[in-house]
Amino acid sequence: MPLDRGLDWLLDDLTNRVQFIRHALVLSNDGLVTGASTG
């Protein structure tokens, strides 16, 4: 299932900048993943 890569760069940047964050996800209202970090 390919994800929309639109937010992935932002989530990767967030996980790189904040020391205690390993992974980040953005979910739609119905619970589907719309963005994910690569870490």
C-alpha positions as CSV (number, residue, x, y, z in Angstrom):
1,M,0.0,0.0,0.0
2,P,1.9,3.1,-1.2
3,L,1.5,6.2,1.1
4,D,1.2,9.7,0.0
5,R,4.7,11.1,0.5
6,G,3.5,14.7,1.0
7,L,3.9,14.7,4.8
8,D,6.7,12.1,5.2
9,W,9.5,14.6,4.8
10,L,8.0,16.8,7.6
11,L,7.7,13.8,9.9
12,D,11.3,12.7,9.1
13,D,12.4,16.2,10.0
14,L,10.5,16.1,13.2
15,T,12.0,12.8,14.3
16,N,15.5,14.0,13.5
17,R,15.1,17.2,15.5
18,V,13.4,15.9,18.6
19,Q,15.6,13.6,20.6
20,F,12.9,11.5,22.2
21,I,10.8,10.8,19.1
22,R,11.6,7.6,17.2
23,H,8.6,7.3,14.8
24,A,5.7,9.6,13.8
25,L,2.4,8.9,12.0
26,V,-0.4,11.0,10.7
27,L,-3.8,9.2,10.6
28,S,-6.9,10.2,8.7
29,N,-10.3,10.5,10.5
30,D,-11.1,6.9,9.7
31,G,-7.7,5.7,11.0
32,L,-5.8,5.2,7.8
33,V,-2.2,6.1,7.6
34,T,-1.7,9.3,5.6
35,G,1.9,10.0,6.5
36,A,4.8,8.1,8.3
37,S,8.4,8.8,9.2
38,T,11.0,6.4,7.8
39,G,12.7,5.9,11.2
